[in-house]
Amino acid sequence: MTGTPAGGRAQPVGYQYVVVRCVPRADREEFVNVGVVLYCQARDVLACAFSVDPARLTALAPDLDQDAVTASLAAFDNVCRGAGVAGLAAEAPLGQRFGYLAAPRSTVVQPGPIHGGVTDDPHSELSRLLVRLVPGHTHREPGHRDARTSSGSRPMDAGTWDRRYQDVELVWGLEPNQFVRAQCQSLPVGVAVDLACGEGRNALWLATLGWQVLGLDFSVAAIERARALTAAQPEGVQRRLTWRVDDVTATTLHPSSVDLALLSYVHLLPDERHALVTAAARMVRPSGHLLLVGHDRRNLHEGVSGPQDESLLYEPLEVARQIVAVPGMSIDLARTVERHTDAGTALDTLVRARRLTD
Ligand SMILES: C[S@@+](CC[C@H](N)C(=O)[O-])C[C@H]1O[C@@H](n2cnc3c(N)ncnc32)[C@H](O)[C@@H]1O
C-alpha cells in the first residue's frame, strides 16, 4: 500500500485553509495555533484537524478556560461534519460553512486569514498543514484518534477516514497486500481477524481461500464498502465474512480465539500500537499466526509515501520484542522489506509470528 489511491494519482486542485488559533487574551495579541480548517471545492471536502497542547496554553494563560477551548473546537468540527450550529443549517453548502468558520470572531478560538494552495489529496494536505503550522503536533496520518483533537473523541478521526473512503472508489484496491498474500497463502485455513481492515481487501481474499474472517474497522464508510464488496462474492465466501464497525484500540480482543491475527498498515501512536500488537498476539491460538505489515521507520528517509511521523511507524525488532513478551509466541520472520510502487520503493516492516503448541 502506498497511500496512493488505486487508479493512480488524482489531478492537483486548489484549496483554501485557515489556521485556527487560541487567543486567550485578545488585548495582548498573543495566540497559539491549535488547528487547521481546509476547504476544497473541487473535491467537495471541508475538513478540520486540531492538536491542542494544554501545557502550552496554560503557560500562555494560566487561567484559561480549557473547556471553552475544547467546546469551540468541537463547534468547528460540527460545522465541518454538517452537524449544524445556531445560525447555520446542517445542510448548508460546504463553501458557506467554510465562510462561516473563516469569519472573524472575538471568542477564545479564532480563525486566521484565509490562505490557498494546490494539492492532489486534500485530506493528506490537511495533515501536512497541521504538522507544519501547529506547534507540538505529533501525529500526521489522517484518521488517527488523538486525545488532543477538538472533541477528544474517536469519532472525529474515524470520520476523517470515512471522508477519505467516500472520496475514492477503492482506496487500497481489491487485491490483497502482496506480503499478506505471500505469507498467508500456504497457512492452514481457520478463523482470522483483520484488525483495522479498511475496505477489506485482505479479509475478502482470505475468505476466498476458505478462512472464516472477522474484519473490524472504526470507519463506517470502510465497513460499508467491505459489505458491498462481500455482496458480490459467491454465497460460500459471503458466509465466511463478518464485518464490524469497531475501534481496535478499545474493543475486547478475546485471547486464544483465532488462527490468524492480521494487522495491515494500522498506524497508531506508540502506546496504542504496543497494546494492539500485544492483544493481537494474545488472540492467536496454539499453532496459529500473527502477521503484521506496516510502514517501516526507515521509510521516512529511505522510502516513499506513508505517514511522515516517526512515532507512527514500525520497526521490525521492536515489534518482535513486543510479540515475544507474550508467552508462547515465537517469531518466524521480522525484517524490513521493499515494496515497489509507482512513486518509488517503499519500505515496510514485515513480522510473522506463531504461537507454539503447549
Ligand atoms: C491504511 S488503512 C489500512 C486498511 C487495511 N488494513 C488494508 O491494509 O487495506 C488503515 C485503516 O485503519 C483504520 N483504523 C485506524 N485506527 C483505527 C482504530 N483505532 N480502530 C479501528 N480501525 C482503525 C482506518 O479506518 C483505516 O481503514
PDBQT file of the ligand as one rigid body, heavy atoms in Angstrom, charges set to zero:
ROOT
HETATM    1  C1  LIG A 401      -4.119   2.449   5.937  1.00  0.00    +0.000 C 
HETATM    2  S1  LIG A 401      -5.678   1.753   6.180  1.00  0.00    +0.000 S 
HETATM    3  C2  LIG A 401      -5.376   0.007   6.054  1.00  0.00    +0.000 C 
HETATM    4  C3  LIG A 401      -6.611  -0.775   5.770  1.00  0.00    +0.000 C 
HETATM    5  C4  LIG A 401      -6.402  -2.280   5.620  1.00  0.00    +0.000 C 
HETATM    6  N1  LIG A 401      -5.816  -2.885   6.800  1.00  0.00    +0.000 N 
HETATM    7  C5  LIG A 401      -5.585  -2.578   4.403  1.00  0.00    +0.000 C 
HETATM    8  O1  LIG A 401      -4.415  -2.946   4.537  1.00  0.00    +0.000 OA
HETATM    9  O2  LIG A 401      -6.126  -2.414   3.290  1.00  0.00    +0.000 OA
HETATM   10  C6  LIG A 401      -5.806   1.979   7.935  1.00  0.00    +0.000 C 
HETATM   11  C7  LIG A 401      -7.181   1.633   8.464  1.00  0.00    +0.000 C 
HETATM   12  O3  LIG A 401      -7.099   1.643   9.865  1.00  0.00    +0.000 OA
HETATM   13  C8  LIG A 401      -8.360   2.068  10.340  1.00  0.00    +0.000 C 
HETATM   14  N2  LIG A 401      -8.154   2.462  11.733  1.00  0.00    +0.000 N 
HETATM   15  C9  LIG A 401      -7.262   3.357  12.213  1.00  0.00    +0.000 A 
HETATM   16  N3  LIG A 401      -7.338   3.411  13.548  1.00  0.00    +0.000 NA
HETATM   17  C10 LIG A 401      -8.298   2.516  13.908  1.00  0.00    +0.000 A 
HETATM   18  C11 LIG A 401      -8.838   2.123  15.141  1.00  0.00    +0.000 A 
HETATM   19  N4  LIG A 401      -8.401   2.661  16.301  1.00  0.00    +0.000 N 
HETATM   20  N5  LIG A 401      -9.800   1.175  15.171  1.00  0.00    +0.000 NA
HETATM   21  C12 LIG A 401     -10.245   0.638  14.008  1.00  0.00    +0.000 A 
HETATM   22  N6  LIG A 401      -9.795   0.992  12.798  1.00  0.00    +0.000 NA
HETATM   23  C13 LIG A 401      -8.816   1.913  12.751  1.00  0.00    +0.000 A 
HETATM   24  C14 LIG A 401      -8.772   3.163   9.399  1.00  0.00    +0.000 C 
HETATM   25  O4  LIG A 401     -10.148   3.419   9.411  1.00  0.00    +0.000 OA
HETATM   26  C15 LIG A 401      -8.297   2.572   8.071  1.00  0.00    +0.000 C 
HETATM   27  O5  LIG A 401      -9.314   1.854   7.449  1.00  0.00    +0.000 OA
ENDROOT
TORSDOF 0
